[in-house]
Amino acid sequence: MGILEVKDVSLTFNGKKILDEVNLYLEKGNVYALVGPNGAGKTTLAFTIMGLAGYRDMQGDILLEGSSIKNLSLDERARQGITLAWQEPARYEGLSVEKFIQAGCADKGNGEIVKNALLSVGLDPDEYLSRAVDKTLSGGERKKIELASILAMQPKIVMLDEPDSGIDVASLEKIFDSLKLLRGYNSTVMLITHSLTVLKQADYAFLMCCGKIIDWGRIKKISRYFEEKCISCGHKNIPELEWLNSERSS
């Protein structure tokens, strides 16, 4: 079932078109990867879907479960079940890890959810629950705590921007394990990545270049981008729904 549809979305900054009639169609419970060179518009697209300030003056439409969210604020979109994990996780001076994770949890009184979320990302609750989400935590620790908060939240749509950034190999495996948990929650995940290793965790992928979606399909097809460093851009910029059905039957 379709969960999110981006329809002909364009976004212009200082006279330059950053997103150029982008179209995406995401189905519930799948993991997608969004790949492409630096400056292609990948993070801008995530910010636009999330509704961040400065990214809402767009053309086109964004539909969540068939209803437009283009006029909703960031907070309203979050309440609708959309979340974004930043490449560089935020710090929250004075806020404990426990309170941070509880903030997005549907059952805020259930401490086991918080503990289990931390365990899922490889962090010991006894060590981390009372710690502050501040500069005393490493970037990798903050990234795992942010992911734990997403697991506790069980959102409809999760966008992870460069999930492997600043993460060691063992921690990356924990993140991949968390993707399996999100699948179990029937969450839809979009991985924004430059990594072939991360790409291989997805079911389908989209390739962006110069603000356009230039290719889409199964991972084997899109992995050519990493092997060849670049592929032909002679594709239509409208990923029709037929590719889902044709790829499933192949």
ABEGO torsion letter per residue (X at the ends): XBABBBBGBBBBBGGBBABBGBBBBBBBGBBBBBBEBBGAGAAAAAAAAAGBBGAABBBEBBBBGGBBAAABBAAAAAAAGBBBBBABBBBBBGBBAAAAAAAABABAABAAAAAAAAAAAGBBAAAAAABBBBAABBAAAAAAAAAAAAAAAGBABBBBBGAABGBBAAAAAAAAAAAAAAAAAGBBBBBBBABAAAAAABABBBBBBGGBBABBEBAAAAAAAAAAGBBBAABBABBBAAAAAAAAAX
